[in-house]
Amino acid sequence: MELSGDVSSAALENAMKGHILAKGELVGLYGR
């Protein structure tokens, strides 16, 4: 339980970082 929780929280954190980066790229493209 604890291990899977750590893995899912780490995966969620990575997904959020990727989402923020992708959003930043879109903002950069449309902000020109």
N, CA and C atoms as an extended XYZ file, in Angstrom:
96
Properties=species:S:1:pos:R:3:atomname:S:1:resname:S:1:resid:I:1 pbc="F F F"
N         0.842       -1.202        0.000 N   MET     1
C         0.000        0.000        0.000 CA  MET     1
C         0.877        1.252        0.000 C   MET     1
N         1.830        1.298        0.926 N   GLU     2
C         2.688        2.483        1.007 CA  GLU     2
C         3.525        2.655       -0.258 C   GLU     2
N         4.084        1.536       -0.748 N   LEU     3
C         4.921        1.613       -1.951 CA  LEU     3
C         4.101        2.090       -3.143 C   LEU     3
N         2.927        1.500       -3.350 N   SER     4
C         2.101        1.901       -4.489 CA  SER     4
C         1.664        3.362       -4.334 C   SER     4
N         1.445        3.786       -3.090 N   GLY     5
C         1.078        5.177       -2.843 CA  GLY     5
C         2.209        6.114       -3.224 C   GLY     5
N         3.448        5.735       -2.873 N   ASP     6
C         4.604        6.554       -3.227 CA  ASP     6
C         4.762        6.623       -4.739 C   ASP     6
N         4.580        5.483       -5.387 N   VAL     7
C         4.726        5.428       -6.849 CA  VAL     7
C         3.664        6.292       -7.518 C   VAL     7
N         2.416        6.176       -7.084 N   SER     8
C         1.347        6.940       -7.721 CA  SER     8
C         1.513        8.436       -7.460 C   SER     8
N         1.960        8.810       -6.264 N   SER     9
C         2.163       10.228       -5.973 CA  SER     9
C         3.312       10.780       -6.803 C   SER     9
N         4.364        9.973       -6.998 N   ALA    10
C         5.492       10.397       -7.833 CA  ALA    10
C         5.041       10.517       -9.286 C   ALA    10
N         4.244        9.566       -9.747 N   ALA    11
C         3.737        9.604      -11.123 CA  ALA    11
C         2.838       10.820      -11.315 C   ALA    11
N         2.014       11.107      -10.311 N   LEU    12
C         1.128       12.269      -10.386 CA  LEU    12
C         1.948       13.550      -10.440 C   LEU    12
N         3.002       13.615       -9.630 N   GLU    13
C         3.866       14.790       -9.612 CA  GLU    13
C         4.518       14.986      -10.981 C   GLU    13
N         5.011       13.887      -11.570 N   ASN    14
C         5.632       13.963      -12.897 CA  ASN    14
C         4.605       14.389      -13.945 C   ASN    14
N         3.396       13.870      -13.851 N   ALA    15
C         2.340       14.224      -14.802 CA  ALA    15
C         1.998       15.707      -14.691 C   ALA    15
N         1.933       16.214      -13.452 N   MET    16
C         1.647       17.632      -13.248 CA  MET    16
C         2.754       18.496      -13.827 C   MET    16
N         4.012       18.102      -13.602 N   LYS    17
C         5.141       18.853      -14.162 CA  LYS    17
C         5.068       18.869      -15.683 C   LYS    17
N         4.769       17.706      -16.278 N   GLY    18
C         4.653       17.614      -17.732 CA  GLY    18
C         3.512       18.481      -18.246 C   GLY    18
N         2.393       18.502      -17.502 N   HIS    19
C         1.231       19.299      -17.894 CA  HIS    19
C         1.576       20.778      -17.848 C   HIS    19
N         2.279       21.195      -16.788 N   ILE    20
C         2.681       22.597      -16.639 CA  ILE    20
C         3.633       22.992      -17.769 C   ILE    20
N         4.577       22.103      -18.107 N   LEU    21
C         5.517       22.386      -19.193 CA  LEU    21
C         4.773       22.508      -20.519 C   LEU    21
N         3.850       21.585      -20.787 N   ALA    22
C         3.083       21.619      -22.033 CA  ALA    22
C         2.239       22.889      -22.092 C   ALA    22
N         1.636       23.263      -20.974 N   LYS    23
C         0.824       24.477      -20.917 CA  LYS    23
C         1.704       25.695      -21.172 C   LYS    23
N         2.897       25.691      -20.612 N   GLY    24
C         3.834       26.791      -20.822 CA  GLY    24
C         4.210       26.930      -22.287 C   GLY    24
N         4.386       25.797      -22.964 N   GLU    25
C         4.716       25.829      -24.393 CA  GLU    25
C         3.559       26.411      -25.192 C   GLU    25
N         2.330       26.011      -24.866 N   LEU    26
C         1.159       26.537      -25.567 CA  LEU    26
C         1.034       28.038      -25.340 C   LEU    26
N         1.225       28.477      -24.099 N   VAL    27
C         1.157       29.905      -23.779 CA  VAL    27
C         2.240       30.653      -24.548 C   VAL    27
N         3.430       30.057      -24.628 N   GLY    28
C         4.532       30.681      -25.361 CA  GLY    28
C         4.213       30.810      -26.843 C   GLY    28
N         3.593       29.767      -27.403 N   LEU    29
C         3.252       29.793      -28.829 CA  LEU    29
C         2.194       30.856      -29.123 C   LEU    29
N         1.127       30.871      -28.314 N   TYR    30
C         0.028       31.798      -28.576 CA  TYR    30
C         0.307       33.200      -28.046 C   TYR    30
N         1.342       33.318      -27.204 N   GLY    31
C         1.657       34.624      -26.627 CA  GLY    31
C         2.545       35.479      -27.525 C   GLY    31
N         3.032       34.913      -28.643 N   ARG    32
C         3.932       35.660      -29.521 CA  ARG    32
C         3.204       36.778      -30.248 C   ARG    32
